[in-house]
Amino acid sequence: MPDFTIDALQPTDKGWVLEWIAEEWGAPQVVAHDRVYQPHRLPGFAARRGGEPVGLITFSMEGKDCELVTLNSRLPNRGVATALIDALEALARQAGCKRVWLITTNDNLRALAFYQKRGYRISRVDRGAVERARRIKPDIPQVGQEGIPLRDELELEKDLAG
């Protein structure tokens, strides 16, 4: 039995979401596939333990697609991120979405493993996308996790029908 709960973000959560994103992502905005997101203005879910946030997922729905924009957990390996994805996928199915998709970067090996273990597949590679993102958000580092040059975006998707 998990020691946290999952609930939909409320307007009163915007302050801590803004701070959380700035801390976890290095700025209050996120740039992906040439688009700028303000996650504190997006719908999402929070994982809470004792009333305090320990996980966050934000998303954007357009038509039959649900884009997972951000996912973070402050309790690694405790099922928080998986529970947040499960909540998002359930909501997306209810809304009639056909897929959930997301963007990660070529250096994020942990995310690639995490999502693929949960049924997501690489659907597209956008070579040079991080170079373009740096024009919008210049503080994106040149070198990412594990010393890997940060260059490309990878799109992963999960078909909700199958």
Phi, psi and omega per residue, in radians:
M1 nan 2.154 -3.120
P2 -1.176 2.657 3.113
D3 -1.734 0.524 3.116
F4 -2.493 2.847 3.082
T5 -2.090 2.768 3.085
I6 -2.061 2.262 3.058
D7 -2.528 2.762 -3.136
A8 -1.171 2.516 3.060
L9 -1.117 2.530 3.114
Q10 -2.011 2.812 3.095
P11 -0.954 -0.526 -3.141
T12 -1.252 -0.180 3.135
D13 -1.499 -0.179 -3.016
K14 -0.965 -0.674 -3.107
G15 -1.087 -0.909 -3.121
W16 -1.232 -0.541 3.100
V17 -1.123 -0.772 3.105
L18 -1.000 -0.827 3.129
E19 -1.123 -0.759 -3.122
W20 -1.044 -0.867 -3.115
I21 -1.090 -0.762 3.121
A22 -1.036 -0.700 -3.140
E23 -1.265 -0.819 -3.058
E24 -1.347 -0.563 -3.033
W25 -1.919 -0.013 3.071
G26 1.448 -0.015 3.121
A27 -2.968 2.794 -3.126
P28 -1.304 -0.154 3.098
Q29 -2.019 2.748 3.124
V30 -2.147 2.370 3.108
V31 -1.971 2.194 3.089
A32 -2.597 2.474 -3.104
H33 0.701 0.910 3.055
D34 1.088 0.423 -3.125
R35 -2.225 2.475 3.112
V36 -1.775 2.258 3.109
Y37 -1.993 2.527 2.990
Q38 -1.947 1.540 -3.006
P39 -0.981 -0.502 3.130
H40 -1.194 -0.212 3.093
R41 -1.771 0.002 -3.114
L42 -1.686 2.739 2.990
P43 -1.222 2.829 3.117
G44 3.136 -2.960 3.104
F45 -2.298 2.613 3.044
A46 -2.049 2.477 2.917
A47 -1.711 2.290 -3.107
R48 -2.252 2.479 3.023
R49 -2.208 2.094 -3.095
G50 1.077 0.538 -3.141
G51 1.447 -0.164 -3.124
E52 -1.699 2.408 3.131
P53 -1.184 2.325 3.080
V54 -2.200 -0.064 3.114
G55 -2.783 2.694 -3.075
L56 -2.619 2.370 2.983
I57 -2.329 2.369 3.054
T58 -2.175 2.721 -3.043
F59 -2.683 2.954 3.079
S60 -2.420 2.245 3.090
M61 -1.879 2.283 3.069
E62 -2.403 2.016 -3.118
G63 1.074 -2.207 -3.104
K64 -1.683 0.211 -3.130
D65 -1.983 2.456 3.028
C66 -2.106 2.052 3.122
E67 -1.681 2.129 3.000
L68 -1.375 2.013 -3.046
V69 -1.613 -0.864 3.113
T70 -2.377 2.604 3.041
L71 -2.588 2.157 3.107
N72 -2.519 2.553 3.066
S73 -2.346 2.411 3.064
R74 -1.731 0.082 3.055
L75 -2.179 1.363 -3.068
P76 -1.054 2.553 3.056
N77 1.051 0.534 3.116
R78 -2.083 0.107 3.098
G79 1.548 0.069 -3.106
V80 -1.117 -0.918 -3.098
A81 -1.104 -0.692 3.114
T82 -1.116 -0.750 3.116
A83 -1.096 -0.660 3.111
L84 -1.160 -0.749 3.102
I85 -1.118 -0.730 3.117
D86 -1.038 -0.731 3.116
A87 -1.112 -0.744 3.128
L88 -1.127 -0.804 -3.136
E89 -1.086 -0.686 3.108
A90 -1.106 -0.766 3.116
L91 -1.122 -0.735 -3.138
A92 -1.096 -0.733 3.089
R93 -1.074 -0.801 3.128
Q94 -1.028 -0.620 -3.118
A95 -1.414 -0.039 3.115
G96 1.498 0.250 3.116
C97 -1.219 2.556 3.135
K98 -1.658 -0.398 -3.134
R99 -2.649 2.733 2.918
V100 -1.987 2.356 -3.137
W101 -2.392 2.872 -3.102
L102 -2.741 2.896 3.060
I103 -2.061 2.374 2.919
T104 -2.341 3.064 -3.096
T105 -1.850 2.822 -3.047
N106 -1.062 -0.379 -3.112
D107 -1.541 -0.214 -2.986
N108 -1.520 1.244 -3.071
L109 -1.112 -0.630 3.131
R110 -1.107 -0.768 3.118
A111 -1.141 -0.727 3.130
L112 -1.028 -0.761 3.116
A113 -1.165 -0.809 -3.109
F114 -0.980 -0.923 -3.073
Y115 -1.181 -0.719 -3.132
Q116 -1.119 -0.601 3.082
K117 -1.145 -0.340 -3.126
R118 -1.820 0.315 3.008
G119 1.639 0.081 3.116
Y120 -1.476 2.554 -3.130
R121 -2.186 2.560 3.068
I122 -1.200 2.160 -3.097
S123 -1.981 -0.291 -3.112
R124 -2.880 2.569 3.003
V125 -2.099 2.200 3.107
D126 -1.874 1.643 -3.116
R127 -1.147 2.292 3.094
G128 1.432 0.080 -3.095
A129 -1.102 -0.604 -3.130
V130 -1.219 -0.568 3.053
E131 -1.044 -0.768 3.107
R132 -1.150 -0.695 -3.138
A133 -1.090 -0.572 3.122
R134 -1.124 -0.419 3.074
R135 -1.167 -0.522 3.131
I136 -1.576 -0.716 -3.079
K137 -2.234 1.453 -2.994
P138 -1.119 -0.279 -3.105
D139 -1.426 0.067 3.041
I140 -1.149 2.190 -3.070
P141 -1.172 2.769 3.084
Q142 -1.337 -0.571 -3.108
V143 -2.061 2.321 -3.085
G144 -1.837 -2.607 -3.092
Q145 -1.080 2.571 3.106
E146 1.048 0.340 3.138
G147 1.270 0.299 -3.108
I148 -1.468 2.260 3.064
P149 -0.991 2.300 -3.071
L150 -1.606 1.852 -2.997
R151 -2.298 -0.723 -2.892
D152 -2.113 2.721 3.007
E153 -1.850 2.470 3.060
L154 -2.011 2.269 3.061
E155 -1.675 2.290 3.032
L156 -2.089 2.600 -3.139
E157 -2.511 2.721 3.044
K158 -2.239 2.190 3.091
D159 -1.351 2.080 -3.095
L160 -1.410 -0.207 3.135
A161 -1.406 -0.446 -3.032
G162 -2.056 nan nan
